[in-house]
Amino acid sequence: MRLSRALPVLALLAAPIRLVAAQGECPVETLTPAALTTVTLSVNRAVQADSASAPKALREAMKGLSDEKKFTANLVGAGFLRAQIYVLWMHQAGTSETMTPEQLGVNIPKGQTSQPIDLARAADSLLKVVEAAGPACTELTLQWRQSKPWTERINKAYTAFGAGNIDSASYWADRASLLYATSPFVHNIKAQLASARGDTPTMLAQLRLAVAAAAKDTSLAETEKQLRFQLASTAQTYAMTGGAAQKAELNAEALALFQGLLERYPSTMDGTYAFSAASEILQIQADSVALRTFLAPLVTNPAKYTDLTLLLGAETARASQRSADAIALYEGALAKNANIRDANYFLAYLYYEAKQADKMLPLTDRLIAIDPSNGDNYLMKAYAYSLFVGTEKDPKKKAEYQKLQDSLSAEEGKLAAAHKMQITRFERKAQGAALGGAVENLAKVARPFTVTVEFMDTKGAVLETMTAEVPETAPGARGEFQLEPTKPGIVAFRYRPLVMPPPAPARPAGAARPAAPVRKP
């Protein structure tokens, strides 16, 4: 069983500028010479001004920077102020991507022509000069790079992408990238655009950059997690398709990412999804050593993981003929959620193989309570008693065990002449669950069925009860049904026994008893 996990395109929450205190000293000065102090004051007024007054303050600031000869001793500081002016213009409503020097407040000598200035591109160029002055300067410029103009442009990129307008999304992604190229959100939108164009290698490259960028900011933990899932899933899928030439490297990358997610989120559904995907890679690779190493933490400390992760781990171990690990993991899953139908059934089977009949009986009793109209469960309990019959020395007790085995086989025979319930799907959801099944009509006449299911939490308390009416079903046919309860916390189910039809003729005396159980997939 493999779980699938939705990977939504990351959304960016529009937020105001986040001021970051620089670590250490940035050697860029904006108060000397004295002429720069005047410009700095004008910039500060523009920051604090309302929309009506800000343009005037910005033009005054730009006018103060017009004579570059005044600032030859501090061109970097003057450039930093000029960059701030460009960014603050982009804060103003109605500002286009470009402005002429005249619009900005620069005096152009008569007879000279001026070219429009790309505000984002010009600001980026000037901020790079500041950042080159020292490591602490990057934090100083970041508050200008990721302010409102960047937020607006990256949001426009995501909005356009969500609407299927790839060209527009690409344009705004590029504009946002000019202001804050190292943002994980910029790398992610570029990854999504590459995916839309069928360029998986570029998508992977951008996702790797996005993960690395998000990992540097503890406030983006959820974003980083989503990006890691998307990178891992993309690498895994590409390894099986167009990236076959790098199959080993891609699978190794995906496996490491999924294992890291499992280790980081072991007690959540995110960890369960990560385990599911990682185990699929390992089973395809058929690397028994790697699989054993992968399962070892679950076997050693099952309490750390979800019941569903343990169930998936047990199924992986059983399919790989690792019965001891499978037993430990099924036991761990049932310790958290005793009413998992498959965990009870397959653990009972493994105990049968180990000839531990006493451990089978509680499981088979629970199986019959969960899944009462499935003859397989009565047979499983009959197999438990067959072990007692085979080892018991006391003739009287041996006869009692034989009688119990025969009665269970007879119960299975009654069901075999009436109907068989099969639950084909049980999916947990954040709100409720989805259950699907089919009733096979084994009787000789057509008949309808009423299916009543109780949905439970981890402690076995019933949270919701639902009934499905299966229409009249012909002999030998299957009538299907679906139920979707909505209460949160549902992790298990049981149903009430279906009403039996009139009894069928008994089996002839001396009929062969059932053979040993067949291992189910």
VEXNUTOR-848111 format. One record per residue (C-alpha): residue in three letters; x, y, z; residue number from 1. Coordinates in Angstrom, 3 decimals, always signed. Each point is the difference from the previous one (the first is absolute). Layout:
# VEXNUTOR-848111
SITE res X Y Z n
SITE ALA X Y Z NUM
...
//
This chain:
# VEXNUTOR-848111
SITE res X Y Z n
SITE MET +0.000 +0.000 +0.000 1
SITE ARG +1.363 +3.389 -0.962 2
SITE LEU -1.402 +3.258 +1.268 3
SITE SER -0.194 +2.992 -2.309 4
SITE ARG +0.555 +3.494 +1.256 5
SITE ALA -1.333 +3.157 -1.610 6
SITE LEU +2.731 +2.499 -0.794 7
SITE PRO -1.606 +3.415 -0.431 8
SITE VAL +1.870 +2.839 -1.630 9
SITE LEU +1.284 +2.072 +2.881 10
SITE ALA -1.930 +3.169 +0.660 11
SITE LEU +1.672 +3.134 +1.290 12
SITE LEU -1.719 +1.961 +2.708 13
SITE ALA +0.087 +3.663 -0.807 14
SITE ALA +1.733 +1.641 +2.922 15
SITE PRO +1.669 +3.303 +0.818 16
SITE ILE +3.742 +0.389 +0.018 17
SITE ARG +1.787 -2.050 +2.639 18
SITE LEU +2.868 +1.960 +1.513 19
SITE VAL +3.095 -2.043 +0.708 20
SITE ALA +2.751 +1.144 +2.300 21
SITE ALA +3.398 -0.405 -1.629 22
SITE GLN +2.487 -2.300 +1.671 23
SITE GLY +3.130 +2.035 +0.561 24
SITE GLU +0.791 +3.278 -1.700 25
SITE CYS -0.752 +0.962 -3.587 26
SITE PRO +2.583 +2.578 -1.088 27
SITE VAL -2.469 +1.935 -2.148 28
SITE GLU -0.644 +3.517 +1.283 29
SITE THR -2.955 +2.178 -1.043 30
SITE LEU +0.654 +3.076 +2.159 31
SITE THR +3.306 +1.231 -1.392 32
SITE PRO +0.782 +2.287 -1.650 33
SITE ALA -2.509 +2.454 +1.425 34
SITE ALA -1.894 +0.206 -3.308 35
SITE LEU -0.944 -3.687 +0.428 36
SITE THR -1.542 +0.754 +3.376 37
SITE THR -2.516 +2.267 -1.716 38
SITE VAL -0.838 -2.740 -2.503 39
SITE THR -0.359 -2.549 +2.810 40
SITE LEU -2.457 +2.260 +1.806 41
SITE SER -2.063 +0.356 -3.194 42
SITE VAL -0.046 -3.780 -0.446 43
SITE ASN -1.125 -0.452 +3.605 44
SITE ARG -2.786 +2.525 -0.538 45
SITE ALA -1.126 -1.960 -3.065 46
SITE VAL -0.080 -3.222 +2.029 47
SITE GLN -2.261 +1.592 +2.589 48
SITE ALA -2.098 +2.144 -2.368 49
SITE ASP -3.457 -0.826 -1.280 50
SITE SER -0.615 -0.756 -3.661 51
SITE ALA -0.635 +3.652 -0.816 52
SITE SER +3.203 +1.336 +1.559 53
SITE ALA +2.482 -2.799 -0.754 54
SITE PRO +0.643 +0.893 -3.680 55
SITE LYS +1.102 +3.540 +0.935 56
SITE ALA +2.441 -1.301 +2.605 57
SITE LEU +1.378 -2.543 -2.462 58
SITE ARG +0.570 +2.646 -2.666 59
SITE GLU +1.773 +2.192 +2.532 60
SITE ALA +2.228 -2.917 +0.955 61
SITE MET +0.819 -0.809 -3.628 62
SITE LYS +0.693 +3.652 -0.757 63
SITE GLY +2.499 -0.014 +2.864 64
SITE LEU +1.856 -2.869 -1.683 65
SITE SER +0.147 +1.652 -3.434 66
SITE ASP +3.530 +1.417 +0.413 67
SITE GLU +2.120 -3.128 +0.360 68
SITE LYS +3.169 +2.092 +0.427 69
SITE LYS -1.118 +0.764 +3.543 70
SITE PHE +0.111 -3.686 +0.914 71
SITE THR +3.171 -1.247 -1.690 72
SITE ALA +1.355 -0.957 +3.419 73
SITE ASN -3.086 -2.132 +0.753 74
SITE LEU -1.494 -1.276 -3.232 75
SITE VAL -1.175 -3.226 +1.652 76
SITE GLY -1.996 +1.897 +2.642 77
SITE ALA -1.512 +2.262 -2.641 78
SITE GLY -0.864 -3.041 -2.097 79
SITE PHE -1.695 -1.651 +2.973 80
SITE LEU -2.220 +3.049 +0.458 81
SITE ARG -0.769 +0.067 -3.727 82
SITE ALA -1.043 -3.676 +0.191 83
SITE GLN -2.276 +0.793 +2.925 84
SITE ILE -1.640 +2.765 -2.028 85
SITE TYR -0.679 -2.396 -2.889 86
SITE VAL -1.533 -2.570 +2.365 87
SITE LEU -2.137 +2.636 +1.712 88
SITE TRP -1.307 +1.177 -3.372 89
SITE MET -1.140 -3.561 -0.640 90
SITE HIS -1.912 +0.228 +3.284 91
SITE GLN -2.132 +2.787 -1.454 92
SITE ALA -3.287 -0.977 -1.623 93
SITE GLY -0.093 +0.335 -3.753 94
SITE THR +3.776 -0.008 -0.501 95
SITE SER +1.035 -1.849 -3.161 96
SITE GLU +3.041 -2.254 -0.298 97
SITE THR +1.982 +2.868 -1.520 98
SITE MET +0.226 +3.741 +0.634 99
SITE THR +1.847 +2.800 -1.777 100
SITE PRO +2.639 +2.017 +1.877 101
SITE GLU -2.305 +3.015 -0.242 102
SITE GLN -2.803 -1.931 +1.717 103
SITE LEU +2.428 -1.024 +2.720 104
SITE GLY +1.037 +3.609 +0.619 105
SITE VAL +3.333 +0.110 -1.831 106
SITE ASN +0.821 +3.256 -1.756 107
SITE ILE +0.974 -0.721 -3.610 108
SITE PRO +2.096 +2.719 -1.709 109
SITE LYS -1.583 +1.554 -3.030 110
SITE GLY +0.752 -1.759 -3.228 111
SITE GLN +0.649 -3.363 +1.688 112
SITE THR -2.314 -2.969 -0.350 113
SITE SER -0.768 -2.476 +2.761 114
SITE GLN -0.844 -3.675 -0.082 115
SITE PRO -2.619 -1.698 +2.208 116
SITE ILE +1.406 -1.682 +3.073 117
SITE ASP -1.070 -3.547 +0.861 118
SITE LEU -0.612 +0.471 +3.708 119
SITE ALA +0.432 -3.604 +1.106 120
SITE ARG +3.051 -0.622 -2.171 121
SITE ALA +1.656 +3.259 +1.073 122
SITE ALA -0.703 -0.646 +3.686 123
SITE ASP +1.408 -3.534 -0.283 124
SITE SER +3.195 +1.264 -1.620 125
SITE LEU +0.585 +2.580 +2.718 126
SITE LEU -0.851 -2.386 +2.856 127
SITE LYS +2.533 -2.519 -1.329 128
SITE VAL +2.717 +2.631 +0.386 129
SITE VAL -1.045 +0.515 +3.621 130
SITE GLU -0.065 -3.763 +0.654 131
SITE ALA +3.524 -0.333 -1.368 132
SITE ALA +1.234 +2.324 +2.742 133
SITE GLY -0.314 -2.640 +2.712 134
SITE PRO -1.962 -3.072 +1.193 135
SITE ALA -2.173 +1.997 +2.400 136
SITE CYS -1.159 +2.251 -2.823 137
SITE THR -2.097 -2.778 -1.533 138
SITE GLU -2.295 +0.026 +3.016 139
SITE LEU -0.169 +3.771 -0.235 140
SITE THR -1.106 -0.068 -3.639 141
SITE LEU -2.384 -2.908 +0.525 142
SITE GLN -2.592 +2.232 +1.639 143
SITE TRP -0.154 +1.960 -3.253 144
SITE ARG +0.076 -3.025 -2.296 145
SITE GLN -2.881 -1.861 +1.640 146
SITE SER -2.238 +2.972 +0.682 147
SITE LYS -3.409 +0.715 -1.494 148
SITE PRO +1.085 +0.352 -3.682 149
SITE TRP +1.504 -3.482 +0.044 150
SITE THR -3.016 -1.470 +1.796 151
SITE GLU -2.368 +1.532 -2.558 152
SITE ARG +1.973 -1.322 -2.979 153
SITE ILE +0.486 -3.532 +1.309 154
SITE ASN -3.685 -0.199 +0.900 155
SITE LYS -0.885 +1.102 -3.523 156
SITE ALA +2.208 -2.813 -1.318 157
SITE TYR -1.771 -2.618 +2.112 158
SITE THR -3.426 +1.388 -0.840 159
SITE ALA +0.725 -0.081 -3.717 160
SITE PHE +1.402 -3.503 +0.258 161
SITE GLY -3.084 -1.193 +1.845 162
SITE ALA -2.129 +1.443 -2.805 163
SITE GLY +2.042 -1.861 -2.613 164
SITE ASN +1.566 +3.175 -1.418 165
SITE ILE +3.583 -1.248 -0.319 166
SITE ASP +1.387 +2.994 -1.906 167
SITE SER -1.327 +2.482 +2.529 168
SITE ALA +1.218 -2.156 +2.885 169
SITE SER +3.473 -0.136 -1.552 170
SITE TYR +0.086 +3.776 -0.415 171
SITE TRP -0.910 +0.698 +3.625 172
SITE ALA +2.297 -2.737 +1.260 173
SITE ASP +2.873 +1.701 -1.813 174
SITE ARG -0.992 +3.379 +1.422 175
SITE ALA -0.128 -1.436 +3.521 176
SITE SER +3.321 -1.730 -0.567 177
SITE LEU +1.664 +3.334 -0.735 178
SITE LEU -0.879 +1.186 +3.487 179
SITE TYR +0.590 -3.203 +2.001 180
SITE ALA +1.501 -2.721 -2.170 181
SITE THR +0.950 -2.331 +2.864 182
SITE SER -3.500 -0.282 +1.451 183
SITE PRO -1.283 -3.579 +0.266 184
SITE PHE -3.284 +1.248 -1.463 185
SITE VAL +1.761 +1.321 -3.091 186
SITE HIS +1.814 -3.307 -0.508 187
SITE ASN -3.249 -1.877 +0.539 188
SITE ILE -2.032 +1.962 -2.546 189
SITE LYS +2.813 -0.491 -2.505 190
SITE ALA -0.134 -3.718 +0.766 191
SITE GLN -3.755 -0.075 -0.636 192
SITE LEU +0.422 +1.914 -3.239 193
SITE ALA +2.678 -2.463 -1.113 194
SITE SER -2.361 -2.853 +0.817 195
SITE ALA -2.755 +1.618 -2.061 196
SITE ARG +2.412 +0.117 -2.929 197
SITE GLY +1.028 -3.629 +0.452 198
SITE ASP +3.518 +0.939 +1.096 199
SITE THR +0.525 -2.340 +2.961 200
SITE PRO +3.792 +0.500 +0.353 201
SITE THR -0.519 +3.744 +0.473 202
SITE MET -2.869 -0.671 +2.367 203
SITE LEU +2.245 -2.217 +2.133 204
SITE ALA +2.799 +2.557 -0.011 205
SITE GLN -2.330 +2.774 +1.126 206
SITE LEU -1.593 -2.161 +2.698 207
SITE ARG +3.444 -0.800 +1.408 208
SITE LEU +0.740 +3.710 +0.218 209
SITE ALA -3.390 +0.625 +1.592 210
SITE VAL +0.608 -2.654 +2.673 211
SITE ALA +3.429 +1.412 +0.808 212
SITE ALA -1.387 +3.539 +0.258 213
SITE ALA -2.965 -0.979 +2.178 214
SITE ALA +2.247 -1.985 +2.349 215
SITE LYS +1.772 +3.238 +0.982 216
SITE ASP -3.181 +1.523 +1.459 217
SITE THR -1.570 -1.762 +2.986 218
SITE SER -3.283 +1.845 -0.602 219
SITE LEU -0.331 -1.903 -3.305 220
SITE ALA +0.014 -3.488 +1.520 221
SITE GLU -3.332 -0.929 -1.574 222
SITE THR +1.084 +1.401 -3.369 223
SITE GLU +3.253 -1.952 +0.186 224
SITE LYS -1.911 -3.200 +0.755 225
SITE GLN -2.304 +0.455 -2.989 226
SITE LEU +2.959 +0.730 -2.259 227
SITE ARG +1.868 -3.091 +1.190 228
SITE PHE -3.025 -2.164 -0.732 229
SITE GLN -0.336 +1.466 -3.467 230
SITE LEU +3.692 -0.383 -0.781 231
SITE ALA +0.009 -3.600 +1.215 232
SITE SER -3.162 -0.938 -1.906 233
SITE THR +1.236 +1.680 -3.178 234
SITE ALA +3.375 -1.769 +0.185 235
SITE GLN -1.695 -3.340 +0.675 236
SITE THR -2.390 +0.384 -2.929 237
SITE TYR +2.693 +1.250 -2.371 238
SITE ALA +2.214 -2.962 +0.868 239
SITE MET -2.716 -2.272 -1.382 240
SITE THR -0.584 +2.031 -3.171 241
SITE GLY +2.111 +2.542 -1.845 242
SITE GLY +2.860 +0.038 +2.477 243
SITE ALA +0.914 -3.644 -0.425 244
SITE ALA +3.627 +0.927 -0.806 245
SITE GLN +0.329 +1.378 +3.548 246
SITE LYS -2.311 -2.569 +1.558 247
SITE ALA +2.322 -1.042 +2.819 248
SITE GLU +0.855 +3.576 +0.979 249
SITE LEU -3.619 +1.147 -0.135 250
SITE ASN -1.229 -2.930 +2.068 251
SITE ALA +2.758 +0.577 +2.540 252
SITE GLU -0.949 +3.667 +0.259 253
SITE ALA -3.704 -0.792 +0.383 254
SITE LEU +0.681 -2.721 +2.553 255
SITE ALA +2.197 +2.277 +2.124 256
SITE LEU -2.641 +2.730 -0.058 257
SITE PHE -2.837 -2.362 +0.950 258
SITE GLN +2.059 -1.561 +2.785 259
SITE GLY +0.858 +3.443 +1.316 260
SITE LEU -3.682 +0.954 +0.030 261
SITE LEU -0.890 -3.215 +1.808 262
SITE GLU +2.628 +0.687 +2.649 263
SITE ARG -1.165 +3.588 +0.414 264
SITE TYR -3.753 -0.731 +0.112 265
SITE PRO -0.324 -3.599 +1.257 266
SITE SER -3.241 +0.445 +1.931 267
SITE THR -1.937 +1.781 -2.762 268
SITE MET -1.624 -0.917 -3.287 269
SITE ASP +2.858 +1.776 -1.748 270
SITE GLY +2.312 -2.647 +1.397 271
SITE THR -2.397 -2.690 -1.180 272
SITE TYR -0.026 +1.374 -3.544 273
SITE ALA +3.792 +0.198 +0.040 274
SITE PHE +0.287 -3.604 +1.179 275
SITE SER -2.397 -1.194 -2.684 276
SITE ALA +1.983 +1.625 -2.801 277
SITE ALA +3.398 -1.058 +1.359 278
SITE SER -1.071 -3.606 +0.431 279
SITE GLU -1.203 -0.079 -3.603 280
SITE ILE +3.449 +1.050 -1.204 281
SITE LEU +1.698 -2.651 +2.123 282
SITE GLN -2.345 -2.767 -1.095 283
SITE ILE +0.589 +0.827 -3.665 284
SITE GLN +3.742 -0.047 +0.601 285
SITE ALA -0.318 -3.363 +1.772 286
SITE ASP +2.853 +0.956 +2.355 287
SITE SER -0.577 -2.211 +3.028 288
SITE VAL +2.793 +1.593 +2.033 289
SITE ALA -1.294 +3.538 -0.601 290
SITE LEU -3.538 -1.131 +0.796 291
SITE ARG +1.067 -1.558 +3.279 292
SITE THR +1.833 +3.186 +0.954 293
SITE PHE -3.035 +2.070 -0.971 294
SITE LEU -2.380 -2.055 +2.145 295
SITE ALA +2.324 -0.246 +2.997 296
SITE PRO -1.035 +3.284 +1.708 297
SITE LEU -3.682 -0.978 -0.224 298
SITE VAL +0.662 -3.442 +1.434 299
SITE THR +2.194 +1.409 +2.781 300
SITE ASN -2.345 +2.800 +1.055 301
SITE PRO -3.503 -0.488 -1.448 302
SITE ALA -1.577 +2.384 +2.506 303
SITE LYS +1.643 +2.887 -1.842 304
SITE TYR -2.001 -0.541 -3.198 305
SITE THR -3.646 +0.124 -1.056 306
SITE ASP -2.063 -3.163 -0.100 307
SITE LEU -0.331 +0.380 -3.766 308
SITE THR +3.779 +0.290 -0.472 309
SITE LEU +0.435 -3.152 +2.070 310
SITE LEU -2.672 -1.767 -2.044 311
SITE LEU +1.756 +0.937 -3.242 312
SITE GLY +3.300 -1.081 +1.501 313
SITE ALA -1.456 -3.332 +1.020 314
SITE GLU -1.377 -0.608 -3.488 315
SITE THR +3.380 +0.908 -1.497 316
SITE ALA +1.773 -2.395 +2.360 317
SITE ARG -2.489 -2.808 -0.648 318
SITE ALA +0.308 +0.404 -3.776 319
SITE SER +3.780 -0.215 +0.423 320
SITE GLN -0.221 -3.210 +2.043 321
SITE ARG +1.141 +1.780 +3.160 322
SITE SER -2.541 -1.636 +2.301 323
SITE ALA +1.598 +1.017 +3.306 324
SITE ASP +0.026 +3.661 -1.021 325
SITE ALA -3.554 -0.269 -1.329 326
SITE ILE -1.211 -1.465 +3.304 327
SITE ALA +1.655 +2.810 +2.006 328
SITE LEU -1.496 +2.665 -2.241 329
SITE TYR -3.506 -1.485 -0.080 330
SITE GLU +0.139 -0.215 +3.795 331
SITE GLY +1.117 +3.630 +0.149 332
SITE ALA -2.831 +1.105 -2.280 333
SITE LEU -2.628 -1.850 +2.046 334
SITE ALA +1.369 +1.472 +3.237 335
SITE LYS -0.983 +3.392 -1.410 336
SITE ASN -3.204 -1.031 -1.781 337
SITE ALA -1.327 -3.443 +0.908 338
SITE ASN -2.723 -0.054 -2.672 339
SITE ILE +2.097 -0.014 -3.173 340
SITE ARG -1.565 -2.866 -1.913 341
SITE ASP +3.025 -0.984 -2.103 342
SITE ALA +2.438 +0.254 +2.904 343
SITE ASN -2.122 -2.439 +1.997 344
SITE TYR -0.348 -2.395 -2.932 345
SITE PHE +3.611 -0.126 -1.152 346
SITE LEU +1.448 -0.024 +3.495 347
SITE ALA -2.259 -2.961 +0.770 348
SITE TYR +1.323 -1.696 -3.130 349
SITE LEU +3.624 +0.627 +1.005 350
SITE TYR -0.731 -1.420 +3.431 351
SITE TYR -1.513 -3.028 -1.755 352
SITE GLU +3.237 -0.462 -1.914 353
SITE ALA +1.905 +0.295 +3.286 354
SITE LYS -2.438 -2.501 +1.581 355
SITE GLN -1.036 +2.449 +2.717 356
SITE ALA -3.685 -0.853 +0.239 357
SITE ASP -0.518 +1.745 +3.327 358
SITE LYS +0.984 +3.324 -1.577 359
SITE MET -2.335 -0.576 -2.947 360
SITE LEU -3.243 -0.252 +1.963 361
SITE PRO -0.315 +3.648 +1.229 362
SITE LEU +0.734 +1.170 -3.529 363
SITE THR -2.543 -2.301 -1.611 364
SITE ASP -2.658 +1.007 +2.521 365
SITE ARG +0.611 +3.622 -0.891 366
SITE LEU -0.006 -0.837 -3.709 367
SITE ILE -3.420 -1.570 +0.237 368
SITE ALA -1.284 +3.039 +1.921 369
SITE ILE +1.375 +2.344 -2.673 370
SITE ASP -0.750 -2.043 -3.127 371
SITE PRO -2.746 -2.482 +0.995 372
SITE SER -1.342 -0.883 -3.450 373
SITE ASN +3.313 -1.119 -1.450 374
SITE GLY +0.526 -3.735 +0.262 375
SITE ASP +3.793 +0.371 -0.124 376
SITE ASN -0.033 +1.248 +3.575 377
SITE TYR -1.824 -3.072 +1.311 378
SITE LEU +2.463 -2.214 -1.838 379
SITE MET +2.902 +1.876 +1.596 380
SITE LYS -1.390 -0.748 +3.416 381
SITE ALA -0.543 -3.616 -1.067 382
SITE TYR +3.690 -0.175 -0.923 383
SITE ALA +0.890 +1.145 +3.507 384
SITE TYR -1.958 -2.896 +1.456 385
SITE SER +1.577 -2.363 -2.514 386
SITE LEU +3.361 +0.819 +1.608 387
SITE PHE -1.427 -0.841 +3.423 388
SITE VAL -1.349 -3.266 -1.405 389
SITE GLY +3.419 -0.855 -1.401 390
SITE THR +1.882 +0.538 +3.265 391
SITE GLU -2.515 -0.927 +2.714 392
SITE LYS +0.723 -3.349 +1.761 393
SITE ASP -3.090 -0.138 +2.175 394
SITE PRO -2.695 -1.845 -2.047 395
SITE LYS -2.853 +1.907 +1.621 396
SITE LYS +1.501 +3.427 -0.676 397
SITE LYS +1.020 -1.104 -3.465 398
SITE ALA -3.619 -0.927 -0.735 399
SITE GLU -1.197 +3.393 +1.304 400
SITE TYR +2.427 +1.798 -2.292 401
SITE GLN -1.108 -2.144 -2.904 402
SITE LYS -3.618 +0.859 +0.697 403
SITE LEU +0.812 +3.708 +0.040 404
SITE GLN +1.924 -0.323 -3.239 405
SITE ASP -2.917 -1.810 -1.635 406
SITE SER -2.530 +2.573 +1.185 407
SITE LEU +2.058 +2.827 -1.469 408
SITE SER +0.382 -1.883 -3.268 409
SITE ALA -3.751 -0.496 -0.024 410
SITE GLU -0.545 +3.725 +0.571 411
SITE GLU +2.225 +0.711 -2.977 412
SITE GLY -2.068 -2.504 -1.960 413
SITE LYS -3.198 +1.855 +0.817 414
SITE LEU +1.484 +3.229 -1.238 415
SITE ALA +1.296 -1.735 -3.119 416
SITE ALA -3.586 -0.842 -0.865 417
SITE ALA -1.307 +3.488 +0.753 418
SITE HIS +2.283 +2.945 -0.629 419
SITE LYS +3.468 +1.418 +0.441 420
SITE MET +0.852 +3.545 +1.010 421
SITE GLN +3.199 +1.555 -1.301 422
SITE ILE +1.236 +3.432 +1.047 423
SITE THR +1.939 +1.200 -3.037 424
SITE ARG +0.941 +3.472 +1.169 425
SITE PHE +0.464 +1.823 +3.267 426
SITE GLU +1.573 +3.437 -0.175 427
SITE ARG +0.501 +2.280 +2.952 428
SITE LYS -0.551 +3.712 -0.466 429
SITE ALA +0.568 +3.098 +2.090 430
SITE GLN -3.770 +0.232 +0.291 431
SITE GLY -1.503 -3.485 -0.050 432
SITE ALA +0.870 -2.891 -2.286 433
SITE ALA -1.004 -1.831 -3.155 434
SITE LEU -0.994 -3.658 +0.017 435
SITE GLY -0.897 -2.152 -2.961 436
SITE GLY -0.977 -3.615 -0.220 437
SITE ALA -1.960 -2.673 -1.777 438
SITE VAL -2.404 -2.719 +1.067 439
SITE GLU +0.209 -3.158 -2.052 440
SITE ASN -3.335 -1.835 -0.131 441
SITE LEU +0.828 -3.688 +0.399 442
SITE ALA -3.613 -1.082 +0.419 443
SITE LYS -2.150 -1.464 -2.773 444
SITE VAL -2.480 +2.865 -0.044 445
SITE ALA +0.365 +3.711 -0.626 446
SITE ARG -0.122 +2.152 +3.118 447
SITE PRO +0.833 +3.493 +1.267 448
SITE PHE +2.337 +0.714 +2.914 449
SITE THR +0.089 +2.571 +2.756 450
SITE VAL +3.500 +0.913 +1.136 451
SITE THR +0.405 +1.876 +3.301 452
SITE VAL +3.494 +1.192 +0.843 453
SITE GLU +1.287 +1.480 +3.239 454
SITE PHE +3.013 +2.314 -0.324 455
SITE MET +2.384 +0.143 +2.968 456
SITE ASP +2.889 +1.933 +1.497 457
SITE THR +3.291 -1.476 +1.233 458
SITE LYS -1.593 -1.139 +3.259 459
SITE GLY -2.861 -1.801 -1.732 460
SITE ALA -2.657 +2.573 +0.862 461
SITE VAL -2.665 +0.335 -2.698 462
SITE LEU +0.056 +3.486 -1.496 463
SITE GLU -2.536 -0.442 -2.789 464
SITE THR -2.345 -2.695 -1.305 465
SITE MET -1.146 -0.167 -3.614 466
SITE THR -2.184 -2.363 -2.028 467
SITE ALA +0.194 -0.871 -3.687 468
SITE GLU -2.757 -1.773 -1.905 469
SITE VAL +1.360 -2.392 -2.619 470
SITE PRO -2.637 -0.566 -2.713 471
SITE GLU -1.264 -3.472 -0.822 472
SITE THR +2.998 -2.009 -1.154 473
SITE ALA -0.206 -3.044 -2.265 474
SITE PRO +1.468 -3.347 +1.112 475
SITE GLY +3.760 +0.014 -0.530 476
SITE ALA +0.050 +3.778 -0.539 477
SITE ARG +1.507 +2.735 +2.160 478
SITE GLY -1.815 +3.050 +1.278 479
SITE GLU +2.291 +2.911 +0.790 480
SITE PHE -0.408 +2.806 +2.521 481
SITE GLN +1.799 +3.148 +1.164 482
SITE LEU -0.145 +1.885 +3.283 483
SITE GLU +1.635 +3.306 +0.913 484
SITE PRO -0.269 +0.899 +3.680 485
SITE THR +1.018 +3.544 +0.952 486
SITE LYS +0.942 -0.083 +3.686 487
SITE PRO +3.683 +0.747 +0.682 488
SITE GLY +2.134 -2.659 +1.676 489
SITE ILE -1.314 -3.042 -1.876 490
SITE VAL +2.761 -2.624 -0.348 491
SITE ALA -1.866 -3.327 -0.012 492
SITE PHE -3.342 -1.647 -0.730 493
SITE ARG -2.158 -3.008 +0.718 494
SITE TYR -3.296 -1.030 -1.516 495
SITE ARG -3.007 -1.850 +1.273 496
SITE PRO -0.535 -3.550 -1.276 497
SITE LEU -2.065 -0.229 -3.148 498
SITE VAL -3.327 -1.787 +0.429 499
SITE MET +0.362 -3.639 -0.978 500
SITE PRO -2.372 -1.576 -2.574 501
SITE PRO -1.750 -3.294 +0.755 502
SITE PRO +2.594 -2.686 +0.845 503
SITE ALA +1.580 -1.965 -2.849 504
SITE PRO +0.349 -3.781 +0.095 505
SITE ALA +2.727 -1.157 +2.357 506
SITE ARG +3.286 -1.304 -1.327 507
SITE PRO +0.069 -3.770 -0.491 508
SITE ALA +1.357 -1.931 +2.950 509
SITE GLY +3.724 -0.600 -0.242 510
SITE ALA +0.600 +2.905 -2.345 511
SITE ALA +3.597 +1.122 +0.000 512
SITE ARG +0.913 +2.743 +2.426 513
SITE PRO +1.588 +3.171 -1.346 514
SITE ALA +3.618 -0.063 -1.002 515
SITE ALA +2.553 +2.337 +1.571 516
SITE PRO -0.655 +3.654 -0.727 517
SITE VAL +1.233 +1.475 -3.234 518
SITE ARG +2.321 +2.961 +0.460 519
SITE LYS -1.863 +3.064 -1.210 520
SITE PRO +1.687 +2.826 -1.870 521
//
